[in-house]
Amino acid sequence: MSLAYPISFGRDTTHFTSGINFSPRLLFFWITTKMALFSEWLLVLIQVVEYNKSLNIFTTEVLLSLSLRTDLNPF
């Protein structure tokens, strides 16, 4: 008498996933979520850098204009 299915002793020996089953849909969702979070973080970082650049240019211009005024120039 032959068995149609192999005898299982409580665990699946055909897949080596160490207990984590990734369906393709779950894997796709996980990857796209990580990519979206990374790209959003990257955009925020770029905006902060650009803001700091504009702030530095603005403060440089203000300090330069203040130093060029004769009544505020301490030298």
C-alpha positions in Angstrom: 0.0 0.0 0.0 1.5 3.3 -1.1 0.7 6.6 0.5 -0.3 9.5 -1.8 1.3 12.1 0.5 4.5 11.8 2.5 4.1 11.4 6.2 4.7 14.7 8.0 6.0 14.9 11.6 4.7 18.3 12.5 6.9 20.5 10.2 7.2 21.1 6.5 10.5 19.8 5.3 10.1 20.9 1.7 10.6 24.7 2.3 13.5 26.1 4.2 12.0 29.4 5.4 13.0 29.1 9.1 9.3 29.6 10.1 8.7 32.7 8.1 6.5 32.4 5.1 6.8 35.2 2.6 4.0 35.3 0.1 4.9 37.3 -3.1 2.3 39.9 -2.3 3.6 40.4 1.3 7.2 40.6 0.0 6.2 43.2 -2.7 4.3 45.2 0.0 7.3 45.1 2.3 9.8 46.2 -0.4 7.6 49.0 -1.7 6.9 50.3 1.9 10.6 50.4 2.6 11.3 52.1 -0.7 8.6 54.7 0.0 9.9 55.4 3.5 13.5 55.7 2.2 12.5 58.1 -0.6 10.4 60.2 1.7 13.3 60.4 4.2 15.6 61.3 1.3 13.3 64.1 0.2 13.1 65.6 3.7 16.9 65.5 3.9 17.2 67.3 0.5 14.7 69.9 1.7 16.6 70.5 4.9 19.9 70.9 3.1 18.4 73.3 0.6 16.8 75.3 3.4 20.1 75.5 5.2 21.8 76.7 2.0 19.2 79.4 1.5 19.3 80.3 5.2 23.1 80.6 5.1 22.9 82.8 1.9 20.2 85.0 3.6 22.2 85.5 6.8 25.4 86.2 4.8 23.5 88.8 2.8 22.0 90.4 5.9 25.4 90.5 7.8 27.1 91.9 4.7 24.5 94.6 4.3 24.7 95.5 8.0 28.5 95.6 7.9 28.4 97.9 4.8 26.2 100.5 6.6 28.5 103.1 8.1 26.3 103.8 11.2 26.4 100.1 12.2 29.9 99.4 11.2 32.1 99.2 14.3 35.3 99.6 12.3 
